[in-house]
Amino acid sequence: MGTHHMGMHHMEMEHMEDNITMPPHHHPATTASHSHGGGDGMMMMPMTFYFGFKNVDLLFPGLVINTPGEMAGAFVAVFLLAMFYEGLKIAREGLLRKSQVSIRYNSMPVPGPNGTILMETHKTVGQQMLSFPHLLQTVLHIIQVVISYFLMLIFMTYNGYLCIAVAAGAGTGYFLFSWKKAVVVDITEHCH
């Protein structure tokens, strides 16, 4: 009786450990596609990268990719969204530079080599809180944050095609929009 009781107890403990580490009735997906089974409304997402176009959920419940054409359309849309995100970041920086107001120059003496005194000039740039440019920046910031989370969630589908679309769109957007930024930074650094 003692060994039988110990064996039953051991099996119960293993069963309890299974319940602790994994919710009941959920097992890792063995296929690359999402599993929509189960009575509790939960669905398993793939946790490894895969290339497929069947039953791919895209951000919203009604947005499910099932055909190569739908995947191609989603690829283009995600690519453009990632490109737009990069353009928006650069545009916000440009708007910020244009809308900066109340520029002050402060000159202060600083000790130099061999007891000499040098004049150092500091440029202070400010922006008014209750102004149209600042409100516009705030709205654009909210849009940028939402898009960045959408792109993150799209990447987290682990669908290879959609991940490539995010990366390629971001790269293309940076390539197209950031060269102006690099030139502007270079010029302003030489002016000081």
N, C-alpha and C positions, 0 to 999 in steps of 0.2 A: 504494500500500500504506500509506503514511504517513497519508493523510487517512482511509482506511478504518479503519485501526487506531485513530486518534484518535476517530472516530465511535463505534466499538464501545466504547472505553474510556469515553466520555462517557455512553453508554447504561448501561453497567455501574454507573457512579457514581450515576446517577439511581436505578437499581434499588436500590442499597445505601442511598441516602438514604431511599427509601420504607420499606425494612425497619427503618431506625433509628427513624423517626418513628412508625411504626404496625406493630404485630405482623402477621405474615403471615396472610392469609385473614380479616382483620378490616377492614371498611369501615364508615364511619358509617351508622347506621340511617337509611334514607330515609323510613321510615314511622313513625308515632307509636307503634306497638306494638313490643314486644320481639321480637328475632329469636332464635329457639331453634335455629337451624341451626348447622352447623359440627361437625367431628368431634372437636374438642378439649374439649368440655364447657363452653366459655365462652359467655356470652350477652351481647349488647349491651344496655345500658340506654339509654333515651332521655335526651338531654342538653338537651332543651328542654321547656317546659311543654306539655301536651296534655290534652284532655278525651276520655277513652275508658274503656271498661269491658271491653275484650277483652284477655285474656292479661296482666292486671296482677298482677305478683308482689307479695305483701305480707309482708315480713319473713322468712317461712319457706318452704322448697321446696314443701310441699304446699298452701300458702295462695295460690291463684291465683284472681283475680276474672275471671269470664267473662260474667256477665249483669248487666242493670241492677239486679235484686234483690240480687245479691251485692254490687254497688257501694254500694247504699243501706245494706245491713247493715254494710259496712265503714266507710262514712261515719259512721254512728251510733256504731260501736265506737270509731273514732279520735277523734270529737268527745268522747265520754265519757272516753276516756283522757286527752286534753288537759285536759279540765275537772278530772279527778281529780288530775292533775299540779299544777295551780294550787292546788287545795284542800289537797293534801299539803304544799306549800311553806308556806302560811299556817298549817296545823295544826302543823307543826314549830316555827314561830316561837312560837305560843301555848304549846306544850308546854315549850319552852325557858324562856319567862318563868315558867311555873308551877313548874318544877323547879329554878330557880336557888336555891342555898343559900349559906350563909356570906357574908351581906351585911355589909360593914364600912364604917363611915363614918370617914374621916380628915379632920380639920380641920387646916389649916396656915395660918400667917400669910403674907400676901403684901403687898408694899408697894402702897399706894394713892396717890391724887393728893394733892399738897401735904404729903408726909411722913406721911400717916396710914397705919395698918395695918389691912387688911381680913382677915377670916377666910374662907378658901375651903374648902368641904367637898367631898370626893371620895367617891363611892360605889363600892366595889369589890364586884363580884358574881362568885362562882365556882361551880363545879360539880365534884363528885367524879368522878374518872375511872371507878372501879369501882363504879358505882351503876346501878340499874335505869333511871333516866331517861336516863343517858348511853348505855347499851347500846341502849335503845329508839331514841334519836336516831340512833345509828350504823346500825341496821337500816333505819330510815326513810330515812336519807341514801342508803344503797345502793339502795333501791327507787326513790327519786327520780332518782338518776343513771341507772339502767337505763331508766326510763320516758323520761327526757329524750333518751337516745340512740335509743330506739325511735321517738320522735316525729321526731327529726332524720332517721332513715333513711326513715321514711314520707314525709316532705317531699321527700327526695331521689329518690323515685320519679318526681318531676316530674309526677305525675298531678294535674291541676287540682282534681278533686273531693276528693282526699285532702288536698291542701295547704289547701284551703278548710276542711276538717274540722278540721285541726290549728289553724289560725288562729282559727276561730270558737269551737272548744272552749276554747282558751286565753283568749280574750277573755271568753267567758261565765263561765268559772271565776273569772277575776280579778274580774269584775263582781259575782258572787255571794258570793265569799269574802273579798275584800280590804276591803270597806267597814268591817268590824269593826276590822281592823288600822289603818286610817286614823284611826278614832275613838280607839282606844287610844293611838296615838302622839301624837295631838293632846292628849289629857288629860295624859299623862305629861310632855309638854313644858311644860305650864302649871304643873305641880306643882313644878318645880325653881326 
